Amino acid sequence: MAKDSSFDIVSKIEFPEVTNAINIAMKEIATRYDFKGSKSNISLEKEELVLVSDDEYKLEQLKDVLISKLIKRNVPIKNISYKKVENASGGTVRQRAELVSGIDKDNAKKINSIIKDKGLKVKSQIQDDQIRVTGKSRDELQQVIAAIREADLPIDVQFINYR
């Protein structure tokens, strides 16, 4: 009897990469002409980004710089949920952005329904903030991975522990 193969579906953010992207973005902002003399800053507080700038236009520019650096460092942009822009001290504006890590219940149910709709002989089970998929055939597991990649999910997922 063949041993079952399996893999895990996770949604993780590498925080050291986020810190590196913030540092690189801050270096670029320090040298850019349009940010000369501005009070722009990006910081990471626990699992939340805090963007501060002079006005909403510069805040959008700050976001663009940060997003480009995050993409270069392979940090999933889908896992960032921006909150409302608020006024901060010193005539600046602030925006917080939550870094979502892990698969929540709603998205786990969506992924499970995608797997079941394929009609393959695989089992999927939700384990805290990840999903384990097991099956006898590695080809079927590859089809599950392809189906999940094609699906338009609101979060970015990675496939790990493929055995």
HELIX and SHEET records of a PDB file:
HELIX    1   1 PHE A   15  THR A   31  1                                  17    
HELIX    2   2 TYR A   33  PHE A   35  5                                   3    
HELIX    3   3 GLU A   56  LYS A   72  1                                  17    
HELIX    4   4 ILE A   77  ASN A   79  5                                   3    
HELIX    5   5 SER A   89  GLY A   91  5                                   3    
HELIX    6   6 LYS A  105  ASP A  117  1                                  13    
HELIX    7   7 ARG A  138  GLU A  150  1                                  13    
SHEET    1   A 4 VAL A 122  GLN A 127  0                                        
SHEET    2   A 4 GLN A 130  GLY A 135 -1                                        
SHEET    3   A 4 SER A   5  VAL A  10 -1                                        
SHEET    4   A 4 GLN A 158  ILE A 160 -1                                        
SHEET    1   B 4 ASN A  41  GLU A  45  0                                        
SHEET    2   B 4 GLU A  48  SER A  53 -1                                        
SHEET    3   B 4 VAL A  93  LEU A  99 -1                                        
SHEET    4   B 4 ILE A  80  ASN A  87 -1                                        
END                                                                             
